[in-house]
Amino acid sequence: MMQDFLEISGLTDVGKVRQFNEDQIGIDAETGTVLVADGMGGHHAGEVASRMATDMIMADLHARIDQLGPGAGSITPLYAADQAIKRANRAVFAASQTQTAYHGMGTTLALAIFHDNNVVLAHVGDSRIYRLRGNVLQLLTRDDSMLRDQVDLGFISAADASESHNRSLVTRAIGAAENVKVHLRDERVLPGDIFLVCSDGLTDIVEERDIELILSSLRTNLPLACLHLIQTAKDNGGYDNVSAILVRVLERFPAGQRSRFLAWLRSLFN
Amino acid sequence: MAKLVLSAGGTVVHQCFVDQLRVTIGRDSNNQIVIEDPTVSRVHAAILQVGNDHIVEDLSSAAGTFVNGERIPRRILQHGDVMDFGTHILRYLNPKAEESELDRTMLIRALPKIPDQASQPLAATVGDAQVNTARATKVHLPSGRVKALAGARSGTQIELDRVVAILGTPDEQLAVITRRPQGYFITHVEGASYPQVNGILLDKEAHPLRTGDVIEVADEKLEFWQD
């Protein structure tokens, strides 16, 4: 299924300073779904929040695989992503309200679902999604962060952002409130595109020009590219947990192909 | 909590914590920090608190606002920064801002007036006026180069001044040289056959490079050199 059209490689690492890894990655080659979650909260709560959200969302989307895509079901992947994230938000929030140890926990999220020559991008917080097309890296998400707001409101210049102490302050998270607003978009993909889904442990410490160079240089070896991203973050200090998932689009994946396959698959059971 | 220390001629004349969202500095007596100096404007500058940041902003003063000797319209203050106001010096102290605890992701209330930009157009490409959020790293990296002895680039020298450099021919045989704090490493990237260093085939692992090593990858033969 989607594994015929995509190549996926992902890594998560505790870094060099932290004791626990509160990042969580999810990869489902069958549905063409990848996600990164960066948990926050005291003791192990951050880990709990990111794991809860990851497990719930991945399971939710996997269960809906044959509903996704035109002709296959009644919901769009965009809607499915939004609903799955909101369900996870309610669950994490409920847990944080009912158990003292989990009070105040939450998680960022960056999610990509590949479908019908498109990709649904969803995010909350400061985990990011980039696309390398040709040799050009482009950021496809806008951080929910104090730093980003500061720049957009003109408090500081974009060039001065690296001097800020606000890089870890997110303005939106999963599990922080009863409801969450999710940033969603649906983008066309082209064969050869490489998508990077990552936590701020990478982008806080590795300049985008270096990420761009690593991805364009090592595009034919995704596991090695992934390793280099993590390694560079750690070489630069590794202050935070660091996660990166790379997805390369191998060829077009028209909806029809998947729908036909699903129809055939279903016919076996009917 | 951040602290401001005002001194003149080496003597501390006033000090206070930055406990308000906006602290103004000037000659007028209703500023939080009053500087009695004729070259200082009545309301000269302000220090704003935004999240963990304190931002000093010049308020169109006649003499200008200087941080560490540089005239600035606006600047994020760093622990130990010194601002000049006429004969007075205002020092910003915030040792906590240096701590790694700030790296821990935390939730904060958004600044007002940020529209939901879920459907905004794509951000600019790298190199344009994109927000540079990566911090400046204090890592010391080695400096090295390879000299092409044979192949398409024969006779040329390639500086290894970026995080990675690719050698070889795509679809045939590629190797990557990685620049790390502990030195340079070479790793096989693609191709059925592996590159050689000093006549020995590489395996899948990264292999450290030393001055004088001869690398053979695709039709290229290169000598490695590190300062």
HADDOCK unambig.tbl for C-alpha pairs under 7 A between the chains (distance, minus, plus):
assign (segid A and resid 40 and name CA) (segid B and resid 105 and name CA) 5.87 0.50 0.50
assign (segid A and resid 40 and name CA) (segid B and resid 106 and name CA) 6.40 0.50 0.50
assign (segid A and resid 137 and name CA) (segid B and resid 125 and name CA) 6.39 0.50 0.50
assign (segid A and resid 137 and name CA) (segid B and resid 126 and name CA) 6.20 0.50 0.50
assign (segid A and resid 138 and name CA) (segid B and resid 124 and name CA) 6.97 0.50 0.50
assign (segid A and resid 138 and name CA) (segid B and resid 125 and name CA) 4.99 0.50 0.50
assign (segid A and resid 138 and name CA) (segid B and resid 126 and name CA) 6.40 0.50 0.50
assign (segid A and resid 139 and name CA) (segid B and resid 123 and name CA) 6.00 0.50 0.50
assign (segid A and resid 140 and name CA) (segid B and resid 122 and name CA) 5.97 0.50 0.50
assign (segid A and resid 140 and name CA) (segid B and resid 123 and name CA) 6.53 0.50 0.50
assign (segid A and resid 146 and name CA) (segid B and resid 51 and name CA) 6.75 0.50 0.50
assign (segid A and resid 146 and name CA) (segid B and resid 110 and name CA) 6.59 0.50 0.50
assign (segid A and resid 149 and name CA) (segid B and resid 111 and name CA) 6.69 0.50 0.50
assign (segid A and resid 158 and name CA) (segid B and resid 129 and name CA) 6.80 0.50 0.50
assign (segid A and resid 158 and name CA) (segid B and resid 130 and name CA) 6.51 0.50 0.50
assign (segid A and resid 158 and name CA) (segid B and resid 131 and name CA) 4.52 0.50 0.50
assign (segid A and resid 158 and name CA) (segid B and resid 132 and name CA) 6.11 0.50 0.50
assign (segid A and resid 159 and name CA) (segid B and resid 131 and name CA) 6.58 0.50 0.50
assign (segid A and resid 159 and name CA) (segid B and resid 132 and name CA) 5.95 0.50 0.50
assign (segid A and resid 161 and name CA) (segid B and resid 131 and name CA) 6.49 0.50 0.50
assign (segid A and resid 161 and name CA) (segid B and resid 132 and name CA) 5.69 0.50 0.50
assign (segid A and resid 161 and name CA) (segid B and resid 133 and name CA) 5.45 0.50 0.50
assign (segid A and resid 162 and name CA) (segid B and resid 132 and name CA) 5.73 0.50 0.50
assign (segid A and resid 162 and name CA) (segid B and resid 133 and name CA) 4.78 0.50 0.50
assign (segid A and resid 162 and name CA) (segid B and resid 134 and name CA) 5.62 0.50 0.50
assign (segid A and resid 162 and name CA) (segid B and resid 135 and name CA) 4.72 0.50 0.50
assign (segid A and resid 162 and name CA) (segid B and resid 136 and name CA) 6.67 0.50 0.50
assign (segid A and resid 163 and name CA) (segid B and resid 76 and name CA) 6.68 0.50 0.50
assign (segid A and resid 163 and name CA) (segid B and resid 135 and name CA) 6.85 0.50 0.50
assign (segid A and resid 164 and name CA) (segid B and resid 53 and name CA) 6.33 0.50 0.50
assign (segid A and resid 164 and name CA) (segid B and resid 76 and name CA) 6.48 0.50 0.50
assign (segid A and resid 165 and name CA) (segid B and resid 52 and name CA) 5.53 0.50 0.50
assign (segid A and resid 165 and name CA) (segid B and resid 53 and name CA) 5.61 0.50 0.50
assign (segid A and resid 165 and name CA) (segid B and resid 97 and name CA) 6.65 0.50 0.50
assign (segid A and resid 166 and name CA) (segid B and resid 51 and name CA) 6.15 0.50 0.50
assign (segid A and resid 166 and name CA) (segid B and resid 52 and name CA) 5.46 0.50 0.50
assign (segid A and resid 166 and name CA) (segid B and resid 53 and name CA) 6.45 0.50 0.50
assign (segid A and resid 168 and name CA) (segid B and resid 102 and name CA) 6.78 0.50 0.50
assign (segid A and resid 168 and name CA) (segid B and resid 103 and name CA) 5.62 0.50 0.50
assign (segid A and resid 168 and name CA) (segid B and resid 104 and name CA) 6.16 0.50 0.50
assign (segid A and resid 168 and name CA) (segid B and resid 105 and name CA) 4.58 0.50 0.50
assign (segid A and resid 168 and name CA) (segid B and resid 106 and name CA) 6.26 0.50 0.50
assign (segid A and resid 169 and name CA) (segid B and resid 105 and name CA) 5.89 0.50 0.50
assign (segid A and resid 169 and name CA) (segid B and resid 106 and name CA) 5.06 0.50 0.50
assign (segid A and resid 169 and name CA) (segid B and resid 107 and name CA) 5.68 0.50 0.50
assign (segid A and resid 169 and name CA) (segid B and resid 108 and name CA) 6.00 0.50 0.50
assign (segid A and resid 170 and name CA) (segid B and resid 105 and name CA) 6.97 0.50 0.50
assign (segid A and resid 170 and name CA) (segid B and resid 106 and name CA) 6.06 0.50 0.50
assign (segid A and resid 170 and name CA) (segid B and resid 107 and name CA) 4.92 0.50 0.50
assign (segid A and resid 170 and name CA) (segid B and resid 108 and name CA) 5.95 0.50 0.50
assign (segid A and resid 171 and name CA) (segid B and resid 107 and name CA) 5.66 0.50 0.50
assign (segid A and resid 171 and name CA) (segid B and resid 108 and name CA) 5.07 0.50 0.50
assign (segid A and resid 171 and name CA) (segid B and resid 109 and name CA) 5.51 0.50 0.50
assign (segid A and resid 171 and name CA) (segid B and resid 110 and name CA) 4.94 0.50 0.50
assign (segid A and resid 172 and name CA) (segid B and resid 107 and name CA) 6.76 0.50 0.50
assign (segid A and resid 183 and name CA) (segid B and resid 118 and name CA) 4.89 0.50 0.50
assign (segid A and resid 184 and name CA) (segid B and resid 118 and name CA) 6.19 0.50 0.50
assign (segid A and resid 203 and name CA) (segid B and resid 134 and name CA) 5.92 0.50 0.50
assign (segid A and resid 204 and name CA) (segid B and resid 133 and name CA) 6.02 0.50 0.50
assign (segid A and resid 204 and name CA) (segid B and resid 134 and name CA) 4.19 0.50 0.50
assign (segid A and resid 204 and name CA) (segid B and resid 135 and name CA) 6.00 0.50 0.50
assign (segid A and resid 205 and name CA) (segid B and resid 134 and name CA) 4.89 0.50 0.50
assign (segid A and resid 205 and name CA) (segid B and resid 135 and name CA) 5.65 0.50 0.50
assign (segid A and resid 206 and name CA) (segid B and resid 134 and name CA) 6.00 0.50 0.50
assign (segid A and resid 207 and name CA) (segid B and resid 134 and name CA) 5.48 0.50 0.50
assign (segid A and resid 208 and name CA) (segid B and resid 126 and name CA) 6.68 0.50 0.50
assign (segid A and resid 209 and name CA) (segid B and resid 126 and name CA) 6.68 0.50 0.50
assign (segid A and resid 210 and name CA) (segid B and resid 163 and name CA) 6.49 0.50 0.50
assign (segid A and resid 214 and name CA) (segid B and resid 164 and name CA) 6.39 0.50 0.50
assign (segid A and resid 217 and name CA) (segid B and resid 166 and name CA) 6.24 0.50 0.50
assign (segid A and resid 218 and name CA) (segid B and resid 189 and name CA) 6.95 0.50 0.50
assign (segid A and resid 220 and name CA) (segid B and resid 190 and name CA) 6.79 0.50 0.50
assign (segid A and resid 221 and name CA) (segid B and resid 189 and name CA) 6.07 0.50 0.50
assign (segid A and resid 221 and name CA) (segid B and resid 190 and name CA) 6.79 0.50 0.50
assign (segid A and resid 235 and name CA) (segid B and resid 180 and name CA) 6.68 0.50 0.50
assign (segid A and resid 235 and name CA) (segid B and resid 181 and name CA) 6.67 0.50 0.50
assign (segid A and resid 236 and name CA) (segid B and resid 137 and name CA) 6.13 0.50 0.50
assign (segid A and resid 236 and name CA) (segid B and resid 139 and name CA) 6.01 0.50 0.50
assign (segid A and resid 240 and name CA) (segid B and resid 103 and name CA) 6.77 0.50 0.50
